[in-house]
Amino acid sequence: MTTAGVRTERVRFDSDGTELVGTLYRPALPHPVPGIVVTGSWLTVKEQMAATYARHLAEAGFAALAFDFAGFGESGGEPRQLESPARKIRDIHHAVGFLERDGQVRPDRLGALGICASSGYTAVNAADDPRVRSLALVAPWLHDEALVQEIYGGPDGVQRKLDAGRAAQRRHEHGEPVQYVPAVSTANPEAAMFGLFDYYLDPTRGAVPTWDNRFAVMSWPQWLTFDPHPAAARIKAPTLLVHSRAGAIPQGAEKFHAELTAPRTLVWTEGSQFDFYDRDATVRDAAGRAARHFTETLGRP
């Protein structure tokens, strides 16, 4: 499909034996161009914020890949709806490899853009993947142990979720079905996101048909103990962070930026966390800044 100078292709690639499905957004240019792997928030699919940013980057001249992580959307993999940072980091690594092998992408000019939770996954991969030559993190959710406790009800609240997740894991290992709760709910306090998370519940915004409003309870230990901050000092790629003081855990972005030793820029803009997902002015500003960063660090498309 071709729209406004951007051609989209449905693609498939392997991630350690699991078939992943993605959409590759190509610019209307006659020569190989830099390639960017684009990933969205936790529990999301490629048709949500990843697609929005991938299209903007393609309009700016980059080949941009949005894909479903293992266990999500159209991709294979079990358990479904498992928020596993390790599995998602692995998938990002293989997505970079897919772009590296594409004949219309410059294999020496690869970058990655992570939005919200996948900023941490993208950053950890970049720390150990020299193919990623440039990094952009938009509205990054970059928690550490202290922030996890602040967000999830202190030590007792975190421990309850860890216990629930480990119990769900044990039951699954003994042959019981995966235990799920809603990913988002305004009524069920056990949901992964409980409250007014309008983006995910609005069919004109994030409630797309391919999104499954479920969260595997056994995800909690992996998610709550994930800490991307130790990776910051190992990142060699020039890194851009774009966030808002009104967004989610801006203090995490500030701390991560301070820990980076590579060339780095932290830009504070306006908007709520969800504005970065699909509000036109906010997205255009963030995507435009990312495109300029990639142009400066990877070269002109």
C-alpha positions in Angstrom: 0.0 0.0 0.0 1.3 3.5 -0.8 0.0 6.7 0.9 1.4 10.2 0.8 4.8 9.0 -0.5 5.0 6.1 2.0 4.7 2.5 1.0 3.8 -0.1 3.6 4.7 -3.8 3.5 3.6 -6.6 5.8 6.7 -8.4 6.9 7.6 -11.5 8.9 10.8 -12.4 10.7 12.1 -14.9 13.2 12.9 -14.2 16.8 14.6 -17.3 18.3 12.0 -19.6 16.7 9.0 -17.3 17.1 7.5 -15.7 14.0 7.0 -12.0 14.4 4.7 -9.9 12.2 5.4 -6.3 11.4 4.7 -3.4 9.0 7.6 -1.8 7.3 7.0 1.8 6.3 9.2 2.8 3.3 9.8 6.3 1.9 9.4 7.0 -1.8 13.1 7.3 -2.4 15.1 5.4 -5.1 18.1 4.5 -3.0 18.8 2.6 0.3 17.9 4.7 3.4 18.6 4.5 7.1 16.3 2.2 9.1 14.6 2.7 12.4 13.0 0.0 14.7 9.9 1.6 16.3 8.3 0.2 19.4 5.4 1.3 21.6 4.2 1.1 25.2 3.8 -2.0 27.3 0.9 -4.3 26.4 0.5 -2.7 23.0 0.4 -3.7 19.3 2.0 -2.3 16.2 -1.2 -0.5 15.1 -1.1 1.8 18.1 1.6 4.4 18.8 4.4 2.5 17.0 2.6 2.8 13.6 2.0 6.5 14.1 5.7 7.3 14.7 6.8 4.8 12.0 4.7 6.6 9.4 6.1 10.0 10.5 9.7 8.7 10.2 9.0 7.2 6.8 7.6 10.6 5.6 10.9 12.1 6.8 12.8 9.6 4.6 13.6 6.6 6.9 12.6 3.0 6.6 10.7 2.4 9.8 9.6 -1.0 11.2 6.7 -1.4 13.6 6.1 -5.0 14.7 4.1 -7.1 17.2 6.2 -8.5 20.0 6.1 -12.2 20.7 2.8 -13.1 22.4 1.0 -9.9 21.1 -1.1 -9.0 18.1 -0.4 -11.0 15.0 2.9 -12.4 16.1 3.3 -16.0 17.4 4.5 -16.9 20.8 3.1 -18.1 24.1 2.1 -17.2 26.7 0.0 -14.4 25.2 0.0 -10.9 26.7 3.1 -11.7 28.8 5.0 -8.5 29.5 8.4 -10.0 29.6 11.2 -7.4 29.2 13.8 -10.0 28.4 11.6 -11.5 25.6 10.9 -8.0 24.2 14.5 -7.0 24.3 15.3 -10.2 22.3 12.6 -9.3 19.8 14.0 -5.8 19.3 17.4 -7.3 18.7 16.0 -9.5 15.9 14.0 -6.6 14.4 17.3 -4.7 14.1 18.7 -7.8 12.3 15.7 -7.8 9.9 16.3 -4.2 8.9 20.0 -4.9 8.6 19.3 -7.6 6.0 16.8 -5.6 4.0 18.3 -4.6 0.6 16.7 -1.2 0.7 18.0 -0.2 4.1 21.5 1.0 4.9 22.9 -1.7 7.3 25.5 0.8 8.6 22.8 3.4 9.5 20.4 1.8 11.9 18.5 3.4 14.8 15.8 2.7 17.3 12.9 4.7 18.7 11.1 3.5 21.8 7.9 5.1 23.2 6.9 4.8 26.9 7.8 1.4 28.4 9.6 0.1 25.3 12.1 2.9 25.8 13.7 0.8 28.5 13.7 -2.3 26.3 15.2 -0.4 23.4 17.8 1.2 25.6 19.0 -2.1 27.0 19.2 -3.6 23.5 21.2 -0.6 22.3 23.7 -1.0 25.2 24.7 -4.4 23.8 23.9 -4.0 20.1 26.6 -2.0 18.2 24.4 -2.1 15.1 22.1 0.5 16.8 23.9 3.7 15.9 21.3 6.2 17.1 18.6 6.1 19.8 15.5 8.2 20.5 13.2 7.7 23.5 9.8 9.4 23.5 7.8 9.9 26.7 10.1 7.3 28.2 8.9 5.2 31.1 12.2 4.4 32.8 11.6 3.1 36.3 13.9 1.8 38.9 13.2 0.1 42.3 12.4 3.3 44.0 10.0 4.5 41.3 8.3 1.0 41.2 7.5 1.3 44.9 6.3 4.9 44.5 4.0 3.9 41.6 2.7 0.5 42.9 1.8 1.2 46.5 5.1 1.0 48.3 6.9 -2.1 49.4 3.7 -3.9 50.5 1.9 -3.1 47.2 4.8 -4.3 45.2 5.1 -7.4 47.2 1.5 -8.3 46.7 1.9 -8.0 43.0 5.1 -10.0 43.1 3.4 -12.7 45.1 0.4 -12.8 42.8 2.6 -13.1 39.7 4.8 -15.8 41.2 1.7 -17.8 42.2 0.3 -17.5 38.7 3.6 -18.6 37.3 3.7 -21.7 39.5 0.1 -22.6 38.5 0.9 -22.3 34.9 4.0 -24.5 35.3 1.7 -27.1 36.8 -0.5 -27.1 33.7 -3.2 -24.6 34.6 -4.3 -22.0 32.1 -2.6 -18.6 32.1 -4.3 -16.3 34.6 -5.4 -13.0 33.1 -6.7 -9.7 34.4 -7.7 -6.7 32.3 -4.8 -4.6 30.9 -6.9 -1.5 31.5 -10.1 -1.1 33.6 -12.0 1.6 35.3 -13.8 -1.0 37.5 -11.4 -3.8 38.3 -8.6 -2.7 40.7 -6.7 -5.8 39.8 -6.1 -4.5 36.3 -2.6 -3.8 35.2 -3.7 -0.2 34.6 -6.6 0.8 36.9 -8.3 4.1 36.3 -9.0 6.6 33.6 -6.6 5.5 30.9 -8.8 6.9 28.2 -6.4 6.2 25.3 -6.8 2.4 25.6 -10.5 2.4 26.0 -11.5 4.8 23.2 -12.0 3.0 19.9 -11.1 6.2 18.1 -7.7 6.2 19.8 -6.0 3.1 21.2 -8.8 0.6 21.4 -7.9 -0.9 18.0 -9.4 -4.3 17.0 -6.0 -6.0 17.2 -5.4 -4.9 20.8 -6.2 -7.5 23.4 -7.3 -5.9 26.7 -5.6 -8.6 28.9 -2.5 -8.9 31.1 -0.9 -12.1 32.1 -0.6 -11.9 35.9 2.7 -13.8 35.9 4.1 -10.7 34.1 4.4 -8.8 37.4 7.7 -10.1 38.7 9.4 -9.6 35.3 8.0 -6.1 34.9 8.4 -4.9 38.4 12.0 -6.0 38.7 13.1 -4.7 35.3 15.5 -1.7 35.7 17.0 -0.2 32.5 19.2 2.3 34.3 22.3 0.2 34.6 22.4 0.0 30.8 22.7 3.8 30.4 26.4 3.9 31.0 27.0 1.2 28.3 25.1 3.0 25.5 27.4 4.4 22.9 24.8 5.6 20.5 23.9 9.3 20.5 20.6 9.4 22.5 17.6 11.8 22.4 15.0 11.9 25.1 11.7 13.8 24.5 9.4 14.1 27.5 7.0 16.4 29.4 6.9 17.2 33.0 3.2 16.4 32.8 4.0 12.9 31.4 4.6 9.7 33.2 7.6 9.5 35.7 9.7 12.4 34.2 12.1 11.9 37.0 13.0 8.5 35.5 14.0 10.2 32.2 16.0 12.8 34.1 17.9 10.2 36.0 18.5 8.1 32.9 19.8 11.1 30.9 22.2 11.9 33.7 23.5 8.3 33.7 24.3 8.3 29.9 27.9 8.7 28.9 27.2 8.9 25.1 26.2 12.2 23.5 22.8 13.0 24.9 20.0 15.5 24.7 16.9 15.8 26.9 14.1 17.9 25.6 11.1 18.9 27.7 8.0 19.7 25.8 4.3 20.0 26.6 1.5 17.4 26.9 0.2 14.4 28.9 1.6 10.9 28.5 -1.2 9.9 26.2 -0.8 13.1 24.1 2.6 11.6 23.0 0.7 8.5 21.7 -1.7 10.1 19.2 -2.4 13.9 19.7 -1.3 15.4 16.4 0.6 18.4 17.6 2.5 16.5 20.3 3.3 13.6 18.0 4.4 15.8 15.2 6.7 17.7 17.5 8.2 14.6 19.1 8.5 12.7 15.8 10.0 15.7 14.1 12.6 16.0 16.8 13.4 12.3 16.5 13.7 12.6 12.7 16.1 15.5 13.0 18.1 13.6 15.6 18.4 10.5 13.3 19.3 12.8 10.4 22.1 14.3 12.4 23.4 11.0 13.7 22.8 8.6 10.8 23.0 11.0 7.9 20.4 12.2 5.4 18.0 9.6 4.0 
